[in-house]
Amino acid sequence: AQQQRNLDNIVSQHPRISGGKKSKKEVCASSDLEVKNTSPMSEQDSGILDVEDEDEDEEVPGAQDLVDFSPVYRCLHIYSVLGARETFENYYRKQRRKQARLVLQPPSNMHETLDGYRKYFNQIVGFFVVEDHILHTTQGLVNRAYIDELWEMALSKTIAALRTHSSYCSDPSLVLDLKNLIVLFADTLQGYGFPVNQLFDMLLEIQDQYSETLLKKWSGVFRNILDSDNYSPIPVTNEEVYKKIVGQFPFQDAELEKQPFPKKFPFSEFVPKVYNQIKEFIYACLKFSEDLHLSSTEVDDMIRKSTNLLLTRTLSNCLQNVIKRKNVGLTELVQIIINTTHLEKSCKFLEEFITNITNVLPETVHTTKLYGTTTFKDARHAAEEEIYTNLNQKIDQFLQLADYDWMAMEPGSKASDYLVDLIGFLRSTFAVFTHLPGDVDVHSTMSGKVAQTACMSACKHLSTSLMQLLLEAEVRQLTLGALQQFNLDVEECER
């Protein structure tokens, strides 16, 4: 079965003269080459591809070459001569049923290594290959009905065992190896005429679990990227570095291109890194769908669904955790707003990327859209909210220093110190918004909008807080001097 599969792959890899669209297999083959170094599993480790070098014409040894059937034939002959053939038939079938039950008992630690699974499958294949040989070389010692009944039992026990054992597996590359093994197992038995549809149905269940293990793995990947980011624009010193980053992330900006070096990209490191990891995830999803006899629409659908989960669940959680961190500062939050804007824009390129590797046109009715873009909008709103909250908390800290003498006879000559400090702080804060890097249009309007809203929210918070200072229950009496001092402060705020 493995040799057959390799031959199919080799045939499909020969370039076609027509120059039309690639077949699905070609696409899988070419994506294999690209993924070799980065995918969760390179096919070499699976131990499955180790027959490629053998001579194609070499005969694979059959059951009769590997097993000595003569004792069975001899017994059958003796019983037939004695007129007790039926007794032997019943005895043989009963013993083989017992044997089948033994073979179908999976070892308890089967899920730990691929070899555990391989041994288990080999035993089952061995059992049925032997029975198939007996069926074809003895007249009626076993019949089709008996073999079919045994296969039914074997199928249900195997599927139950695989469901249980595969659910313990947390390593995506092992799940992928297991899938390849199950496909070979199914193809082999199908070659002997056994129905294997249920195995392929079960592979679709394992696929969901594979997606889960991938999401877990990528959750760690995203966390590392976000934790190690410096949240400042990427500096570029020469053309080579510029080209490299534009090669990793779809970004075009005529203004920035014209600027002399050194210059800066508007986003920080995590943008190209996250974008590339989303592509890696898509490749990893594609690896599972190979050889499952799925249509390209089904493959496309499955990849889009998993990618949506990656964005809305995994990446979304990682971004929210960064935004809600205790020590995250204003500049970082502003950078996150810029970064998520760029990632949101890049989603259409991810759509194209999926379309290219699955060959399904995006206008196809059934295509699932990547609605994961909302992830970036949500993260942006969360970052904005966090900016407003942070500012208000800072304002509160300054206001705690307010120390009005409500019984002062004369007002001071200038605004209170605490307020002058507060305004100085706000001024430097809003400078952060105006010194944003990058393409003028997007960022000035975007950070401008955030800055305006932040300014409104700060003024509103400050005025409400000042009003409360004045109306506090502890303040029983006010002199005109104190009110005039307070008025100086309000005028300072207005100015």
Steps between C-alpha positions, in 0.01 A plus 500: 500500500787733585677431170178559312452830679854612419454406135180706490685795652791465257264482203318812617825690550605478135422843353209508262536645157164673496617757758150501646412499867697266722325190620430473869774244542751727332403779731546273800834386364621852442380620836686204650823639362435841646404363839781250534699703751221657697204267507423317823626183336722433205394183323843346549446451872178315445691195386231459237697612201782251528406278206548755227844379397400141441478380145146562378477166320601302808219267607372560851497160679146368542342311791609162358866611503491617861275243665506119481139401429571126457377396853157652422479328159614169652240509779229596255600208276503246786163615640350497147621143443350397835172664399520750788578812301229701673651431844832645383333802339323584828817440702710718268255791501460489878877505558552783253226705664686467830820597322331807349387617845858475626636692202241776549604568860710821481800525737432747783776743404428488126447879480852580619690422180429447135652153526226400744237583238702346218530165680127499573406567136750246371344228716153576368614518137689172551194326637274601210761436230532143632122451506471641149762250380316210669176617337657484154702178539256265677154428378273624775715459813401862553247695298443867419222539757728375781782735397264796463360436846854486645590822317191676640610406852859599427396836357287598799767391751782672309304825469409494871866438592621779271245746637612432854873498438520793260316720751802474735730641236607861539776509238372612156785328313413165658133547407610575144719188488211298637274634226748391233516157659120466512475602133753230406319246719169585330651498149662161564180334619299665226741329259375170644139603443410603854273808540693776679269804481458503878875544544495809280198634693693451822797686353276805471438474876875472562535805282304708751731378769804577284366855465471524879861385552613753236308782671666412831842498339443833323370657818851454641656628177290821506566553871875485443481743206293753697710466815829555321379799293644843578183681384687759300509551122746281306803708398642436151854597416527381138313373195576135582331510842209696347450236228525218753218638715279585201560139388372370833199726532279654227563870552510772239546866565624737231582773754724272707671362190607850394652583840879470534655237729502461797121493530236313700207274422191615688448159665717305744662157456194306609306586183710306244564225758131445580410517130756232413387277784141517373631376163696221673181397676314488167773272358476275804121470447554416134740218591220312672256521210736332250398148387166518681314483166336837573390744234696824481189689621491284815871556560459874448205512736684308769808724479291817520306374800821413685659833407194687628536314830869587510417870462184533709609275786875448520644826369216703648572367853873567463439861388246567776747366760770739379261797505371422850849459647575710808815668373399573140567865419335752273759473220454121493123538482527749215737260320251214547229714339726563199609133481147361508395742226772361273417139586134562427589639157716193431208259542405532133847369412443203730172435315694497171767278653240236597335525158835441330589189695155340479410610146149602598380829359390741773172572318394136550169502684608270783823676588525589868621858536784590732297689758798491736574861400267605783777377733713799402211746534421364847864521607515858375189600695638330811829690462313828457289435810814417690657832392198695630495304828875545548477874446215536745689302764801728453277808535364356826855458633572870439168604652587317822776761540246785481514683831264798501480726801125566488535772766775703321451873525690582177540292177853404386661680209503195270333160438558223760818294462319167474299630206801645319669158534188323378478718190871447434441125516203516261697714257785248477246219474327650199840561341522120473201503269633775277845347453370179352701357213395384159254584230346830577142428400424187696685575816431867540129440454503187712719620784338840453162344568631309800677813626186711460285250683766463769516878538121526527491219753784656703336847506166352598656294776701795630205741504276247677774434757558873565128549548499218754790661690292812537182323607658251743302452822807584713516849346262691731619855435662682210663840493500722194883472493480119476241521220718746309798259530278217375387722212865565404547123470191453284613783271844333473327180388296687242810669362 
